[in-house]
Amino acid sequence: MTNFDHERLSICIGGTRQARVALGAAMEYVMQREAFGKTLVDQPAVRHRLAICGGMVEAQWSWIEQMTYMMSKMEKVEADQELGGLTALVKAQTGHILSECAQCAVLLFGGKGYTRTGQGELAYREVPGTRIPGGSEDVLLDLSVRQLVKNYKNKIEALQKDASPRL
């Protein structure tokens, strides 16, 4: 089961990249498209949507970099115990973020985002390709909490053993 950690991290990298590409395409579009006498990017609501999604993508990328670092620096036994739940959590979060960013892009593209030949439809159609492989989100969220609780209990138990008076 621990082999899933690397697979899930790879899915996270790809999904986060897809989210970034969707936002990049939307940004390019809103900088060119004019409505009501100004470009869409001049509308506060459009900037707000982009800022929210951009913040999610950047935070997710930071988390992925942290997970990559931990996987590369921890001993295998320790990584297997400590990172499974976190990797499941970051993978589930990636699906949510990609979905939000794809939806944002579709909304900003307007009609072009909704039609089959439009710019946004392709981005949104690819969302399940990130959310399904490596385990469904419900299973991953449950796995992450179960493992985090198990690790917490084990660490509390170890602390209590170390703190007990020795005779």
TAURDA-V484951 format. One record per backbone hydrogen bond with DSSP energy under -0.5 kcal/mol. NH is the residue of the N-H (numbers start at 1). CO is the residue of the C=O. If there is no record, write none. Layout:
[[NH/CO] [NH/CO]]
This chain:
[[4/1] [5/2] [7/3] [8/4] [9/5] [10/6] [11/7] [12/8] [13/9] [14/10] [15/11] [16/12] [17/13] [18/14] [19/15] [20/16] [21/17] [22/18] [23/19] [24/20] [25/21] [26/22] [27/23] [28/24] [29/25] [30/26] [31/27] [32/28] [32/29] [33/29] [35/38] [38/35] [40/33] [41/30] [42/39] [43/40] [46/43] [47/43] [48/44] [49/45] [50/46] [51/47] [52/48] [53/49] [54/50] [55/51] [56/52] [57/53] [58/54] [59/55] [60/56] [61/57] [62/58] [63/59] [64/60] [65/61] [66/62] [67/63] [68/64] [69/65] [70/66] [71/67] [72/68] [73/69] [74/70] [79/75] [80/76] [81/77] [82/78] [83/79] [87/83] [88/84] [89/85] [90/86] [91/87] [92/88] [93/89] [94/90] [95/91] [96/92] [97/93] [98/94] [99/95] [100/96] [101/97] [102/98] [103/99] [104/100] [105/101] [106/102] [107/103] [108/104] [109/105] [110/106] [110/107] [112/109] [113/110] [114/110] [114/111] [115/111] [118/115] [120/112] [121/112] [122/118] [123/119] [124/120] [125/121] [126/122] [127/124] [129/126] [130/127] [131/127] [132/128] [135/132] [140/136] [141/137] [142/138] [143/139] [144/140] [145/141] [146/142] [147/143] [148/144] [149/145] [150/146] [151/147] [152/148] [153/149] [154/150] [155/151] [156/152] [157/153] [158/154] [159/155] [160/156] [161/157] [162/158] [163/159] [164/160]]
